Amino acid sequence: MNIKDRIKQLAQAHSSEFVKVRRHLHQYPELSFQEHRTCAYVKERLLEIGITEIESVAKTGLMATINGKASGKTILLRADMDALPIQEENTVEYASQNNGIMHACGHDVHMTSLLLTTKILWELRKDFSGTVKLLFQPGEELMPGGATLVMKEAAYNALGPIPHLGQHVMPNLPAGKVGFRSGLFMASMDEIYITIIGKGGHAAVPEECIDPILIASHVIVAAQQVVSRMASPKTPSVLSFGRIVGDGANNVIPDKVTIEGTFRTYDEVWRTEAIEKLTTLVKSIAEGMGAECIVDIPRGYPHLKNDEELTNAMKKGAIDYLGSNNVVDLDLWMAAEDFAYYSQQNRACFYLLGVGNIQKGITSGLHTPTFNIDESALETGGGLMAWLALQSLL
């Protein structure tokens, strides 16, 4: 039996065991940089598999090592660990037991898939040369991102520039399928916080007030010029506002309004320019209408760029493992990921793992309270990553 078929056999043989692992992780989610119980559980599973070379990174993360039969190339496989502040609405028996916290972005799947990959590679360690680094990274969902902390660790820097592989669940893709895109893939992400301070009062006498509600409406509409009239049509950009708080009443004009949003793009030079233009525009409008304006735009994750040679090789490997009908080409995805930090300094490939199943009613999107997966995707994800890791070590 060739090694590809052995990987498939092992993935299938261990899949039910790792469905249980995923369900445990799903039941006990933890927020960014608070993954203490999660970290302990993952370490227990690694030790059960037989892994003994395990290091703590970024406080609540782990980096483990599998050495093949001889020295050779090194590759890093990464999974993130944190959950989101969302109250789960699924009625499954393994629903979150932690109130207001849920693995709504599939990081439980990422960890489980990598643990299955680990078990497969450990059982095949006498059949390949080279080293596989297994990174269980905390804090992907919260700036500055766990990747930035990992990259400051001596254990990580000792690796030097090596290929990095990561995967992310995608409910729009059916379970059993995966997707790849070389070059630009995911956007940069900056958070926007705007505070407009006016002068509140009775809604019946607006002439005595400086209305921050009215000013905020002008700001939100005018800010879209940054994308519609200042950005090159050739550069994808998104400016969205998702939260407005003006704590007044039907007859009360408040003293201030806060606005929160996000800006995303694929060009780092334009990213900097856009933030400067947005800040100037927003302040000039608010101040021109008599209000004070505070703009805070913390620098978020950079754009994610997949190395073309590595990604094309991984796509070819996926076709070999799953068949061409189960490997799709992806479009740009305006979501952001702190895996992007790794991609800025290393040859990287970040791909999508299908977890949806329309027939089973598993269609909810990421970051929703009803997100769930077709658990057959675990066998696909764990086996494929093991196969791709070995392909990269050749």
Secondary structure, DSSP 8 states (H G I E B T S, - for coil): --HHHHHHHHHHHHHHHHHHHHHHHHHS---TT--HHHHHHHHHHHHHHT---EEEETTTEEEEEEE-SS---EEEEEEE---BS------STT---STT-B--SSHHHHHHHHHHHHHHHHHTGGG--SEEEEEEE--SSSTT-HHHHHTTSHHHHTT-S--EEEEEEEEEEETT-EEE--EEEE---EEEEEEEE-B-EETT-GGGSB-HHHHHHHHHHHHTHHHHTSS-TTS-EEEEEEEEE---BTTEE-SEEEEEEEEEES-HHHHHHHHHHHHHHHHHHHHHTT-EEEEE-------EEE-HHHHHHHHHHHHHHH-GGGEEE---B----THHHHHHHS-EEEEEEEEEBGGGTB---TTSTT----TTHHHHHHHHHHHHHHHHH-
